Amino acid sequence: MTERDEMRERARYGASRRWVIKLGSSLLTDDGSGLDDERIGTWVNQIAGLRGQGRDVVLVSSGAVAAGMVTLGWKQRPRSLQEQQAAAAVGQMRLVQTWESRFEQHGMHTAQVLLTYADLTDRRRYLNARSTLRALLHLGVIPVVNENDTVSNEELRFGDNDTLASLVANLVEAELMVILTDQQGLYDRDPRRHPGAVLVPYGRADDPQLQELAAPAAGTWGRGGMLSKVTAAARASRSGAATVIAAGREAEVLLRIAAGEGLGTLLVPGQQPLAARKQWINSHLQVHGRLQLDDGAVHVLRESGRSLLAVGVTGVQGRFERGDVVSCCDAAGREVARGLVNYGGDECRRIKGQPSSRIEELLGYVDEPELIHRDNLVIRQGR
């Protein structure tokens, strides 16, 4: 790719509307000397600038365990899970208070969102988390996301917040993930060991050679190294998000990325957004139930690529829960589509054939106006 092509891609992704921004512990705690309130303020100023430009921002913030360690006077990261959880519980209070107070200076609201591995692997909980984050963004609130370290166990955890950020990028359908770190980006060799190392300015997120370039060692205050960031970029790319890995201490780094400036390493996806997720829905998930559609709904799905609404459903078969995969069939029983359903089988039976405006009246609540959102719906070609 030429330099001109790279500049075009940077401008394109810099102009993206929805960002996930991840900040590591070494940045937030000033390499372990406590939360760096002044520097946190500079990032908040930039995020406020991004919001002023019309961008949605989800912030994935590390630092709870590190902040708790400083409060408790610990010099080394504890090895036992119980002590890590205790440090997280202490530090999370300070971390959230710091973010909230800084955003309040700009008249902006924040929300704490603590996730566990199970929240993003269980289909129902995944959809619940997705709905909550989408609602917060719609309200103009900045979600501050972290792993719920106080309840996560060693076997079921993200491992680092780079991984969490990539999953959140998929969850909110972000176009750009920005990982701010204490390095300028990805180098061809570890710059801490090789002074002549050269920055890699651009690459494909799914390029296996990138993992060979990534430094294997993590820092003292965080769990992830450059390898985890490259791996996270590959994971985020599966839902169409590009990743910028850049130096968090660089002046106005976020606003300069938004302006398309060539900072850090840009890793672009190798396929169109949603292609991988729809392939996953199409090929690898067991169908738990069936929705029979009227002719109008069949036409809308096939010709317009829109979401499936309850008003177009004439029959419901099978026992399924929110987040399960269901098959959508025409009047003759031919499969038209399949997707992740937003309501369970019993609820679908109560709202089938009804307009979305009556969902709350019939169920007593409303999660989503669609039975299946178009981003979670795959048209079955040739069926």
Secondary structure, 3 states (H helix, E strand, C coil): CCHHHHHHHHHHHHCCCEEEEEECHHHHCCCCCCCCHHHHHHHHHHHHHHHHCCCEEEEEECCHHHHHHHHHCCCCCCCCHHHHHHHHHHHHHHHHHHHHHHHHCCCCCEEEEEECHHHHHCHHHHHHHHHHHHHHHHCCCEEEEEECCCCCCCCCCCCCHHHHHHHHHHHCCCCEEEEEECCCCCECCCCCCCCCCCECCEEECCCCHHHHHCCCCCCCCCCCCHHHHHHHHHHHHCCCCEEEEEECCCCCHHHHHHCCCCCCEEEECCCCCCHHHHHHHHHHCCEEEEEEECHHHHHHHHHHCCCECHHHEEEEECCCCCCCEEEEECCCCCEEEEEECCCCHHHHHHHCCCCHHHHHHHHCCCCCCCCECHHHEEECCCC
